[in-house]
Structure formats: structure tokens, C-alpha cells
């Protein structure tokens, strides 16, 4: 199975919306060559929150939808990167680092983290 990358996911979303490479590059104010290189993985995905939001909005993705979140998460897969929207949230909320540290120190399993996420969504 082929691994989904930011570039392949972006290309899929762009084509699904019916945009050619040049037209979409123009819409997001990028050079077509930069969009092509990003989609092919030759250059890293953007890490700037404003740039990612601009791409997501150009693709008409609903904020916090599955595709919106996947786009941001895939952009952050480079080593040491945290999704831009998460980094922004952590810097704006003083208890966020404590919450993440608590989860990390508890060494929760994947199943426990999924349960925690579901519990939070119910709030």
C-alpha cells in the first residue's frame, strides 16, 4: 500500500475539486513549480498556519473536518514538526502543555488515547 503524504493528499484534493495545477497555484498565490514540487515531495510541505489555512480554504475544506485535520497532520510529519494548528493552540492555552505532558507521562496505549479523545469529543 502506498503511504499517503502531504503532497499526494493535496494533489488528490485538488483534482477532486477540479483544479488544474496552474489554476490552483494561482488561487493560493504560489508558483506552479512550487506546488508541483510540494505535491511530488521534492520540497517539504508548508509549516506556516496561515499558508495551510489558505490551502484548506481554497479547497473549500470545512474547518476541523477529517480532510482539514489530515492536511494539517500530514504537513507536520517532517521530523520534529507539530501540526501548526496544534502548536498555535498550545501557545495560546497555558494548561495545554500540562495536559500533553500528563498524557505522555502516563504512557497511555493507543486504545487509551483513542478513548480519551472520544471522551473529550463528548464534552
Rosetta silent file (secondary structure, phi, psi, omega in degrees, C-alpha in Angstrom):
SEQUENCE: XXXXXXXXXXXXXXXXXXXXXXXXXXXXXXXXXXXXXXXXXXXXXXXXXXXXXXXXXXXXXXXXXXXXXXXXXXXXXXXXXXXXXXXXXXXXXXXXXXXXXXXXXXXXXXXXXXXXXXXXXXX
SCORE:     score description
SCORE:     0.000 S_00000001
   1 L     0.000  135.209 -179.957    0.000    0.000    0.000 S_00000001
   2 L   -76.665  133.715  179.726    1.323    3.459   -0.927 S_00000001
   3 L   -74.469  133.988  178.166    1.900    5.790    2.001 S_00000001
   4 L   -79.948  128.837  176.551   -0.144    8.976    1.883 S_00000001
   5 L  -114.373  170.047  175.847    1.991   12.098    2.039 S_00000001
   6 H   -54.550  -48.015 -176.572    1.023   15.748    2.238 S_00000001
   7 H   -62.731  -45.202 -179.812    1.769   16.128   -1.464 S_00000001
   8 H   -67.876  -36.079  178.607   -0.225   13.125   -2.644 S_00000001
   9 H   -68.475  -43.273  178.033   -3.140   14.100   -0.408 S_00000001
  10 H   -60.494  -45.172  179.574   -3.042   17.710   -1.627 S_00000001
  11 H   -60.100  -44.136  179.718   -2.978   16.535   -5.259 S_00000001
  12 H   -60.560  -46.717  179.744   -5.959   14.233   -4.625 S_00000001
  13 H   -63.269  -43.086 -179.180   -7.972   17.037   -3.010 S_00000001
  14 H   -61.345  -47.225 -178.915   -7.032   19.495   -5.761 S_00000001
  15 H   -67.404  -36.899  177.628   -8.034   17.108   -8.548 S_00000001
  16 H   -60.367  -35.831  178.787  -11.264   16.167   -6.742 S_00000001
  17 L   -81.668   -4.522  176.007  -12.200   19.863   -6.754 S_00000001
  18 L    84.086   17.597  179.950  -11.415   20.019  -10.477 S_00000001
  19 L   -91.759  132.906  168.019   -8.427   22.354  -10.295 S_00000001
  20 L   -76.280  165.679 -176.986   -5.516   22.054  -12.672 S_00000001
  21 H   -59.571  -49.562 -177.258   -2.075   22.647  -11.194 S_00000001
  22 H   -64.596  -42.620 -178.580   -1.619   26.154  -12.629 S_00000001
  23 H   -64.824  -42.042 -179.601   -5.127   27.327  -11.739 S_00000001
  24 H   -70.026  -39.844  177.263   -4.828   26.089   -8.154 S_00000001
  25 H   -58.137  -42.302  178.176   -1.327   27.562   -7.772 S_00000001
  26 H   -63.522  -41.859 -178.538   -2.744   30.898   -8.887 S_00000001
  27 H   -61.633  -38.206 -178.712   -5.646   30.557   -6.423 S_00000001
  28 L   -96.762    5.117  177.292   -3.282   30.013   -3.459 S_00000001
  29 L    62.786   44.220  174.774   -0.731   32.542   -4.777 S_00000001
  30 L  -115.697  160.192  169.088    2.072   30.016   -5.305 S_00000001
  31 L   -74.077  139.554  178.012    4.320   29.427   -8.257 S_00000001
  32 H   -55.295  -36.018  179.901    3.115   26.368  -10.200 S_00000001
  33 H   -64.804  -37.319  178.311    6.607   24.864   -9.876 S_00000001
  34 H   -67.496  -39.777  176.966    6.450   25.125   -6.062 S_00000001
  35 H   -63.833  -44.868  178.567    3.048   23.439   -5.993 S_00000001
  36 H   -60.063  -45.746  179.827    4.329   20.703   -8.294 S_00000001
  37 H   -65.730  -35.706  177.818    7.444   20.175   -6.162 S_00000001
  38 H   -67.578  -45.889 -179.046    5.343   20.088   -2.983 S_00000001
  39 H   -64.967  -32.132 -179.338    2.916   17.552   -4.440 S_00000001
  40 H   -87.660   -4.838  177.662    5.758   15.346   -5.659 S_00000001
  41 L    84.668    8.943  179.588    7.576   15.536   -2.313 S_00000001
  42 L   -76.883  -23.811  171.279   10.641   17.324   -3.654 S_00000001
  43 L  -127.525  152.059 -177.277   10.118   20.171   -1.207 S_00000001
  44 L   -65.998  152.601  175.298    8.681   19.983    2.297 S_00000001
  45 L   -64.785  158.150  177.324    5.082   20.915    2.962 S_00000001
  46 L   -65.664  149.680  177.242    4.433   24.367    4.365 S_00000001
  47 L  -115.170   -5.651 -179.648    4.504   24.666    8.143 S_00000001
  48 L   -77.861  127.929 -177.136    3.007   28.149    8.424 S_00000001
  49 H   -58.007  -42.178 -178.985   -0.545   28.081    9.795 S_00000001
  50 H   -64.106  -39.774  179.593   -1.745   30.906    7.519 S_00000001
  51 H   -65.738  -45.024  179.668   -0.421   29.146    4.416 S_00000001
  52 H   -64.150  -40.989  177.960   -2.062   25.854    5.400 S_00000001
  53 H   -64.337  -38.453  177.932   -5.364   27.592    6.160 S_00000001
  54 H   -61.169  -43.706  178.298   -5.187   29.343    2.785 S_00000001
  55 H   -63.744  -47.798 -178.384   -4.742   25.987    1.030 S_00000001
  56 H   -60.851  -42.402 -179.911   -7.557   24.378    3.044 S_00000001
  57 H   -68.791  -37.704  177.625   -9.933   27.260    2.338 S_00000001
  58 H   -62.844  -30.102  177.780   -9.053   27.252   -1.367 S_00000001
  59 L   -87.045    1.077  179.935  -10.031   23.570   -1.364 S_00000001
  60 L    59.781   37.625  176.995  -13.268   24.509    0.445 S_00000001
  61 L   -81.643  136.651  177.391  -12.457   22.213    3.361 S_00000001
  62 L   -74.574  132.755 -178.888  -14.626   22.686    6.416 S_00000001
  63 L   -56.494  132.767 -179.209  -12.519   23.726    9.404 S_00000001
  64 L    67.608   13.732  172.585  -11.737   20.727   11.660 S_00000001
  65 L   -72.806  170.421 -179.978  -13.243   18.277    9.168 S_00000001
  66 H   -58.505  -45.279 -179.874  -11.437   14.981    8.622 S_00000001
  67 H   -67.705  -39.264  177.246   -9.747   16.256    5.434 S_00000001
  68 H   -57.303  -53.004 -177.655   -8.834   19.600    7.072 S_00000001
  69 H   -64.104  -39.071  179.900   -7.151   17.824   10.007 S_00000001
  70 H   -64.347  -39.880  178.371   -5.444   15.271    7.770 S_00000001
  71 H   -59.878  -46.263 -179.708   -3.970   18.052    5.626 S_00000001
  72 H   -66.890  -41.898 -179.199   -2.524   19.768    8.718 S_00000001
  73 H   -65.436  -42.939  179.002   -1.289   16.491   10.231 S_00000001
  74 H   -65.639  -33.494  177.408    0.435   15.382    7.032 S_00000001
  75 H   -64.266  -27.184 -175.579    2.128   18.785    6.758 S_00000001
  76 L   -93.527    2.768 -175.304    3.606   18.198   10.199 S_00000001
  77 L   -70.861   -9.152  175.161    5.005   14.729    9.551 S_00000001
  78 L   -62.236  144.969 -177.290    8.509   16.046    8.994 S_00000001
  79 L   -52.342  131.873  176.424   10.687   15.083   11.976 S_00000001
  80 L    81.950   -1.770 -179.501   10.205   17.357   14.952 S_00000001
  81 L   -89.559  145.360  173.136    7.194   19.154   13.500 S_00000001
  82 L  -116.971  139.322  179.121    3.920   19.611   15.335 S_00000001
  83 L   -49.934  135.941 -174.036    0.791   20.430   13.320 S_00000001
  84 H   -56.499  -39.471 -178.979    0.582   24.220   13.020 S_00000001
  85 H   -67.881  -32.056  178.615   -2.941   24.413   14.419 S_00000001
  86 H   -72.830  -44.995  178.824   -1.884   22.374   17.477 S_00000001
  87 H   -59.062  -40.289  178.441    1.242   24.466   18.085 S_00000001
  88 H   -63.195  -44.127  179.390   -0.929   27.574   17.871 S_00000001
  89 H   -62.649  -46.562 -178.441   -3.414   26.121   20.386 S_00000001
  90 H   -61.040  -40.690 -179.127   -0.664   25.091   22.815 S_00000001
  91 H   -71.175  -23.531 -179.414    0.904   28.544   22.724 S_00000001
  92 H   -90.926  -14.387 -175.611   -2.487   30.183   23.375 S_00000001
  93 L  -124.708  111.438 -172.514   -3.616   27.920   26.256 S_00000001
  94 L   -62.461  -25.531 -178.991   -1.421   27.767   29.333 S_00000001
  95 L   -88.674  -10.815 -178.241   -2.747   24.374   30.512 S_00000001
  96 H   -59.026  -46.201  178.119   -2.265   22.619   27.160 S_00000001
  97 H   -60.579  -38.326  179.456    1.414   21.703   27.784 S_00000001
  98 H   -64.488  -40.804  178.679    0.494   20.296   31.215 S_00000001
  99 H   -62.609  -46.864 -179.729   -2.277   18.198   29.665 S_00000001
 100 H   -64.967  -39.811  178.502    0.042   16.823   26.976 S_00000001
 101 H   -64.277  -39.856  178.769    2.812   16.166   29.496 S_00000001
 102 H   -62.076  -45.870  178.119    0.355   14.305   31.745 S_00000001
 103 H   -61.610  -44.351 -179.672   -0.747   12.096   28.855 S_00000001
 104 H   -63.477  -42.860 -178.478    2.897   11.479   27.881 S_00000001
 105 H   -68.526  -28.113  178.939    3.954   10.643   31.450 S_00000001
 106 H   -74.695  -15.423 -179.192    1.079    8.184   31.853 S_00000001
 107 L    52.521   52.035 -178.689    2.404    6.283   28.822 S_00000001
 108 L   -66.382  148.095  175.459   -1.120    5.628   27.583 S_00000001
 109 L   -76.819  168.134  178.173   -1.707    2.962   24.967 S_00000001
 110 H   -59.307  -41.549  179.367   -3.131    3.844   21.573 S_00000001
 111 H   -63.085  -40.714  179.669   -6.507    2.443   22.697 S_00000001
 112 H   -67.022  -38.614  178.476   -6.460    4.565   25.856 S_00000001
 113 H   -66.055  -41.576  177.342   -5.621    7.701   23.878 S_00000001
 114 H   -60.978  -41.183  178.333   -8.478    6.974   21.449 S_00000001
 115 H   -63.425  -43.765  178.444  -10.845    6.560   24.413 S_00000001
 116 H   -59.832  -43.677  178.378   -9.607    9.851   25.892 S_00000001
 117 H   -60.859  -46.275  179.158  -10.187   11.597   22.555 S_00000001
 118 H   -62.568  -40.083  177.995  -13.712   10.180   22.322 S_00000001
 119 H   -62.539  -41.742  179.837  -14.447   11.243   25.906 S_00000001
 120 H   -65.952  -40.227  179.499  -13.266   14.786   25.156 S_00000001
 121 H   -61.734  -28.029 -179.438  -15.391   14.934   21.990 S_00000001
 122 L   -77.303  -14.458 -177.060  -18.462   14.121   24.112 S_00000001
 123 L   -69.055    0.000    0.000  -17.898   17.156   26.362 S_00000001
